């Protein structure tokens, strides 16, 4: 099982990157009428910087 560990780790990391990309695309495609929901996503990103970055971050 330890011989497969690098492949498993890579697959998990890839899945996490894909999930983050899908979430970002979903936010990008939101209807403008759903502005309050988009604002909530942005606030969540600011409240949880370890998972997201805020507009204007210089990182």
C-alpha positions in Angstrom: 0.0 0.0 0.0 2.8 2.4 0.7 4.0 2.1 -2.9 0.7 3.7 -4.0 0.8 6.5 -1.5 2.3 9.1 -3.9 -0.3 8.4 -6.5 -3.1 8.6 -4.0 -1.8 11.9 -2.6 -1.6 13.3 -6.2 -5.1 12.2 -7.0 -6.5 13.8 -3.8 -4.6 17.0 -4.5 -5.9 17.0 -8.1 -9.5 16.5 -6.9 -9.2 19.4 -4.5 -7.9 21.7 -7.2 -10.7 20.7 -9.5 -13.3 21.3 -6.8 -11.9 24.7 -6.1 -11.9 25.5 -9.8 -15.5 24.4 -10.2 -16.6 26.5 -7.3 -14.8 29.6 -8.7 -16.4 29.0 -12.1 -19.8 28.7 -10.5 -19.3 32.0 -8.7 -18.2 33.6 -11.9 -21.3 32.4 -13.8 -23.8 33.7 -11.3 -26.7 35.8 -12.5 -26.3 39.5 -11.7 -29.6 39.4 -10.0 -28.0 37.2 -7.4 -25.6 39.9 -6.2 -26.3 39.4 -2.5 -25.4 35.7 -2.8 -22.1 36.6 -4.6 -21.4 39.2 -1.9 -21.9 36.4 0.7 -19.3 34.3 -1.2 -16.9 37.1 -1.2 -17.5 37.7 2.6 -16.9 34.0 3.3 -13.6 34.2 1.4 -12.6 37.2 3.5 -13.7 35.4 6.7 -11.8 32.2 5.8 -8.5 33.4 4.2 -6.9 30.1 4.7 -9.2 28.7 2.0 -9.6 31.7 -0.3 -8.2 35.0 -1.2 -9.9 38.4 -1.2 -9.9 40.9 -4.0 -7.0 43.2 -3.5 -4.8 40.7 -1.7 -1.2 41.2 -2.7 -0.1 37.6 -2.3 
